[in-house]
Amino acid sequence: MDHRQALITTYSGRVIDPFNPNPKDIVLSDIAQALSMQCRFCGHVGRFISVAQHCVLVSELCETPEGKKWGLLHDASEAYISDIPRPLKKNLPTFNDVEEYLFKAIAEKFKLEYPMPEEVKFYDTVSLFREGRDFMPGGSPIKRPEGIEVPEGRLPSWSPQEARERFRERYFELFTRTGK
């Protein structure tokens, strides 16, 4: 494949090569903007929920400082390559490779330990269940995770602008208080 055809131009005007991402080209403003504009569940929801809102929610569920940071950025690769639903993604090895290249560059950029902690994957699944329950017309597409209490009450729907700002606020709360 000619990788010159795979270059991604971002909101800030940077160009990312997803096959060989440079950490210096990865910036918070691009991530926050792109994720705030992407709808969860491929848009098959009764109310809008962005990937940025999802990331804030996962970050808030995580328990360790590293988990909270990774929770916020666990879908940051989607700012550059969007997402593919879980059932399909596991059958697309090239996509998974590109996502891995981006995760490594994101970890380097934001000084995160690689790979992301297992707690992030667990709370991502908890959030997937909760968001499906609260946003999808037919309810959650996955079974409730065992051994965890899923908070009651309906999650609010944030506008893209609110999601972008809350994502940025959470980033500064987590990363600037620790000196990273």
N, C-alpha and C positions, 0 to 999 in steps of 0.2 A: 504494500500500500504506500502511496505517496503521502507522507505525513504533512507535506505543505498544504494539503487540502483539508487537514484536520485542525487548523488553527482556529481558536475561539477568541473573538473580540469581546471584551467585557464592558460593563457600564462605564467604567472610568477611562476606557479607551486602550487599556493594556491588551496585549495579545498573549494568549496562553497556548502552549503546545501540550495537549493533554497526554501525549505519549512521552514527553520529556519536560514536565513542568519545572519552572524555575521558581523557587520560593520567594524571590524578590518581587515577582510579578503577582503574587497572591496578596490581596489587600482586603481588610475588613469591610470597607465600603462596598466593594463588589459582591462579597458574600452576603452581607445584610440585604442589599438591594435585590439581588437575584432570588434569594430564598424567600423574601417577603412577597414576591410576585408569583411564586409557584404554589399551586394548590396540592394538598395531600390527596391520596387515593385517586390519582389521575383525574381529579375534578369530579368524581362520582360521589358528591356530597350534597346534603340538603342545605348546608350553610358553609361559607368559605372558611377554610383553615389552611394557613400557609405552612410551608416547611420551616420558615423562621419561627413561627409560633410553636411548632412541634419541638424545635431544638431548644427553645427556652424552657418548655415544659419538661423535657428530658433532663436538662441541666439542673432544674430545680428538684427533681426526684433523686438524682445521684447523691451519694453520701460523702465521698472523698473529694478533696480539693482537685485532684487530677481528673476524677470522674466528672465533676461539675464542668470543668473546662472542656473535656472531650465531649461531654453531653451537649454542650452548646455547639461544638464544631463537628459533631459526628456525621452530619450530612453536608458539610461544606463543599465536598466534591461536586455536589449537585448544582452548585452555583456555576459550574463550568461545563458539566455534561448532563444536567438534569437527572432524572431517576427513571428506573424501570421497576415495575411492581415485583415484589419479592418472589412470587412463584415463577416468573420468567427470568429474572436476573440470575438465579442460580444455574441456569442453562446457557449462559452467555460468557464464556471464559475470557474473550477479548475485552468485553466491557468491564469485567471484574479486574482484569489486569490494569486497565487505564484508571479505574477507580483507585486501585492500590497505589499507582504512581502518584496520583493526586494526594492521597492520604499521607504518604511519606513527605511530600513537599509541604503540606499543611502542617504536619507535626514539626518539621524543621522550622518553618516560618514562625510558628507560635510557641516554640520551645516546649512541645509536649512529648511525653514519653511515647514511643511507638513499640508495639501496636496499642490501640486504645484499650482501656480496661474492660474486663468482662462485664462489670456492673453497668456500663453504658449500653451494651447489647441487651442486657436484661431489662433495663428501664425503657429502652427503645420499644421493646415488645409490650411492656406494660402500657406505654403511651399509645402504641398502635391499637391495642384493645380499647382503651378509654376513648380515644378519638373516634374510632369506628363506632363505638356505642353512642357517642354524643353527636356525631356529624353525619354518619351515613344513614340514608332513609331506612335501610333494612337492619340496622344495627351492626355490630362488629363482625368483620369477616374472619376473625380468629377467635379461638377459645380463650376464655379468661385464664391468664397465667396462674399456675398453681403456687400456693404458698405466699400470696401477696394480696393485701387488701387494696382494692382499687377504689380511690376516693369516689364518693357519691357526689351528686350534683352535676349539673350540665356545664361543660366548659364554654366560656364565651367565644365569640368569633371576633378576632381582631382584624381590622382593616390592614391592607398591605403597609400603609404608612405607620400604623401603630406597631405592627409586628417588626418592621425595620428598626424603629426606635427602641423598642423593648429588647430586641436582639443586641443592638449596640450598647444599651445601658447594661445589660447582663455581661457583655464582654468586658466593659470597663470596670465593672464591679469585681469580676473574677481575676482579670489579668493585671490591672494596675495596682490593686491592693497588695499583690504579692511581689511586685517589682518585675514581673515578666512582661 
